[in-house]
């Protein structure tokens, strides 16, 4: 059955996903974009995107309906997913978008709700979690494990046997050396070169990367708006 897709979030990343879906359609994908859900916008056209309503919009299609989030903020994306799952009780399934130009090794695994953008490379035995963003031209090498709700930004390079914890944010153009552990909900700054493990909830920047901030653990409940 062809999917009926809802994109959650009609900002910049939502426009990117819309473009990727047009590329998929040109490559033979038979699904259908129903529209966008966004708490911050009134229903109607916004910069060419059809916003149907907020996350609690009541007109969702039935069987075969799926969604993908379009939000680069990892904490907000997690809250969106928790809210959608609570409201829909499993009726609306997360959808995985793999752009036709991405290169994914046969032994790799990609989780539900994940976006694999143009030019992404996954080599061998990489495991990608749920609701991850693998952005344009990012690469993940052999035997890496990428946790749920991670955001790997454009042109970031993850070398072999790296573990990236849940919710980590990997900045554009950064390089993670082989066999490194990136902690949960940590932040790696743009252009950083990480040569040692990064603690949970830490922010690292520079070459080589160093810790400049340590924040407290996240709240584990609550809801987020789709922006």
C-alpha positions in Angstrom: 0.0 0.0 0.0 1.3 3.5 -0.9 1.9 5.7 2.1 -0.1 8.8 3.0 2.6 11.0 4.6 2.3 13.9 7.0 5.3 16.1 7.7 5.4 17.5 11.2 6.9 21.0 11.1 6.6 23.5 8.2 9.8 25.5 8.7 13.1 25.2 6.8 13.6 21.5 7.5 10.0 20.8 6.4 10.7 22.6 3.1 13.8 20.3 2.7 11.7 17.2 3.3 9.2 18.4 0.8 11.9 18.7 -1.8 13.3 15.3 -0.9 9.9 13.7 -1.4 9.6 15.3 -4.8 12.9 13.6 -5.7 11.6 10.3 -4.4 8.5 10.7 -6.6 10.7 11.3 -9.7 12.5 8.1 -8.8 9.3 6.0 -8.7 8.0 6.4 -5.1 4.2 5.9 -5.1 3.4 7.6 -1.8 1.5 10.8 -1.3 2.2 13.9 0.9 -1.1 14.8 2.5 0.2 18.0 4.1 2.0 19.6 7.1 1.1 19.7 10.8 2.5 22.7 12.7 1.3 24.2 16.0 2.8 27.6 15.2 1.0 28.3 11.9 -2.7 28.8 10.9 -4.1 26.3 8.5 -3.5 27.2 4.8 -0.6 27.8 2.5 2.7 29.0 3.9 5.5 29.6 1.5 4.0 27.0 -0.8 3.4 24.4 2.0 -0.1 23.2 2.9 -0.5 23.4 6.7 -3.5 21.3 7.7 -3.4 22.2 11.4 -1.5 21.5 14.6 -0.3 18.2 16.0 -3.8 17.6 17.4 -5.5 18.1 14.0 -8.4 15.7 13.8 -8.5 14.9 10.1 -5.8 12.3 9.8 -6.3 9.7 7.1 -6.7 6.1 8.2 -4.8 3.0 7.3 -1.4 3.6 5.7 -0.9 7.0 7.2 2.6 7.8 8.3 4.5 10.8 9.6 8.0 12.2 9.7 9.2 15.1 11.9 10.9 18.2 10.5 12.6 19.7 13.4 16.3 20.1 14.0 16.0 20.6 17.7 16.4 17.1 19.2 14.6 17.7 22.4 11.6 19.3 20.6 11.6 16.4 18.1 11.4 13.9 20.9 8.5 15.7 22.5 6.7 15.8 19.2 7.0 12.1 18.8 5.9 11.3 22.3 2.9 13.6 21.8 1.9 12.0 18.5 2.3 8.5 19.9 0.1 9.4 22.9 -2.6 11.0 20.8 -2.8 8.4 18.0 -2.1 5.3 20.0 0.0 3.7 17.3 -2.4 4.4 14.4 0.0 6.9 12.8 3.3 5.2 12.1 6.7 6.9 11.8 8.0 6.9 8.2 11.7 6.6 7.2 12.8 8.9 4.3 15.9 7.7 2.3 16.8 10.1 -0.5 17.6 8.3 -3.8 21.1 9.7 -3.9 22.1 8.3 -0.4 24.5 5.3 -0.4 23.5 2.7 2.3 25.5 -0.5 2.7 23.4 -3.7 2.7 24.5 -4.5 6.2 23.3 -1.2 7.7 20.1 -0.7 9.7 18.0 2.6 9.6 15.3 3.2 12.2 11.8 4.4 12.0 11.1 8.1 11.4 14.7 8.8 10.3 15.6 11.2 7.5 18.5 10.1 5.3 19.3 13.3 3.2 21.0 13.7 -0.2 24.5 12.5 -0.5 24.6 10.6 2.9 27.0 7.6 3.1 26.5 4.7 5.4 29.2 2.1 4.9 29.0 -1.3 6.6 27.2 -2.5 9.7 26.1 0.9 10.9 23.1 1.0 13.1 21.0 4.2 12.9 18.3 4.8 15.6 14.7 6.1 15.3 13.9 9.7 14.4 17.5 10.6 13.5 18.5 13.3 11.0 21.4 12.4 8.8 21.8 15.6 6.9 23.3 16.4 3.5 26.6 14.7 2.7 27.2 13.4 6.3 29.0 10.0 6.5 28.8 7.2 9.0 31.5 4.5 8.8 31.5 0.8 9.7 30.2 -0.5 13.0 28.9 2.8 14.3 25.8 3.0 16.5 23.8 6.1 16.3 21.1 6.6 19.0 17.5 7.8 18.7 16.9 11.5 18.1 20.4 12.3 17.0 21.0 15.1 14.5 24.1 14.7 12.3 24.5 18.0 10.4 25.8 18.6 6.8 29.2 17.2 5.9 29.9 15.7 9.4 32.2 12.7 9.3 31.7 9.8 11.8 34.6 7.4 11.6 34.5 3.7 12.4 33.1 2.0 15.6 31.8 5.3 17.0 28.9 5.3 19.4 26.7 8.4 19.4 24.3 8.6 22.3 20.6 9.5 22.2 19.8 13.1 21.3 23.3 14.1 20.5 23.8 17.1 18.1 26.8 16.7 15.8 27.7 20.1 14.2 28.2 20.7 10.5 31.7 19.7 9.2 32.8 18.1 12.4 34.9 15.0 12.5 34.6 12.2 15.1 37.7 10.0 15.4 37.3 6.2 15.3 36.2 4.3 18.5 34.9 7.5 20.3 31.8 7.6 22.4 29.7 10.7 22.1 27.5 11.1 25.2 23.7 11.4 25.4 22.2 14.8 24.6 25.7 16.3 24.1 26.6 18.9 21.5 29.6 18.8 19.1 30.2 22.3 17.6 30.5 22.9 13.9 34.0 22.1 12.6 35.1 20.4 15.8 37.5 17.4 15.7 36.7 15.0 18.5 39.6 12.8 19.5 38.4 11.7 23.0 35.1 10.6 24.5 32.5 13.3 25.1 30.5 13.1 28.4 26.7 13.1 28.5 25.1 16.6 28.3 28.4 18.2 27.4 29.1 20.8 24.7 32.5 20.5 23.0 34.1 22.8 20.4 37.5 23.3 18.7 40.4 21.4 17.3 40.9 19.2 19.2 37.5 19.4 20.8 37.3 20.4 24.4 34.4 20.7 26.9 33.1 24.2 27.3 29.8 23.5 29.0 28.1 20.8 31.0 24.3 21.0 31.5 21.9 19.1 33.8 20.0 16.1 32.5 16.8 16.6 30.5 13.3 16.6 31.8 11.7 13.3 30.6 8.1 14.5 30.2 6.2 17.2 28.5 5.1 18.2 25.0 6.7 20.3 22.3 5.4 22.5 19.5 6.1 21.6 15.9 8.7 24.2 15.0 
